[in-house]
Amino acid sequence: MKRYHIRLTDEAELDLARIYRFVSSKSASSVVARNYVTRIKSFVDEFATYPERGSIHDDVRPGLRIVGFERRVSVAFVVDAAEVVVLRILYAGQQFESGES
């Protein structure tokens, strides 16, 4: 079975940090926030074996796919021959915007 390399853009990494801070402040628990971000990362790691998932949004960006996670997070990514590039990890209804190419 083919495995794709997973790469998070700097923007996606910042999104994870923002999600951590938000969940930590709302739950008053760094453990809850850390566990939530860990679950998001594990979910994204699954794209290595099956990246062709989610809804396609070619109207926004060619090849853009968006898939939901636990009803609060949307992961925006593109797939090429060998790599899945996670562009953004959006929390609670944020809209996709990226300068990444």
Residue pairs with C-beta under 8 A, 6 or more apart in sequence:
1 49
2 49
3 48
3 49
4 47
4 48
4 49
4 51
4 79
4 82
4 83
4 84
5 48
5 82
5 83
5 84
6 44
6 45
6 47
6 48
6 83
6 84
6 86
7 83
7 84
7 85
7 86
8 16
8 44
8 86
8 89
9 85
9 86
9 87
9 88
9 98
9 100
11 87
11 88
11 98
11 100
12 86
12 87
12 88
12 89
15 88
15 89
15 90
15 91
16 37
16 40
16 41
16 89
18 91
19 33
19 36
19 37
19 40
19 73
19 89
19 91
20 33
20 34
20 36
20 37
21 33
22 91
23 32
23 33
23 36
23 37
24 30
24 32
24 33
27 33
39 69
39 70
40 69
40 73
40 75
40 89
43 69
43 75
44 75
44 86
44 89
47 53
47 77
47 79
47 84
47 86
48 84
51 65
51 77
51 79
51 84
52 79
53 65
53 67
54 65
54 66
54 67
54 68
54 75
54 77
55 65
55 66
55 67
56 63
56 64
56 65
57 64
57 65
57 66
57 96
58 64
60 96
61 78
61 98
63 78
63 79
63 80
64 76
64 77
64 78
64 87
64 96
65 76
65 77
65 78
65 79
66 74
66 75
66 76
66 77
66 96
67 74
67 75
67 77
68 74
68 75
69 75
72 91
72 92
73 89
73 90
73 91
74 88
74 89
74 90
74 94
74 96
75 86
75 88
75 89
75 90
76 86
76 87
76 88
76 89
76 90
76 96
76 98
77 84
77 85
77 86
77 87
78 84
78 85
78 87
79 85
85 100
87 96
87 98
87 100
88 94
88 96
88 97
88 98
90 96
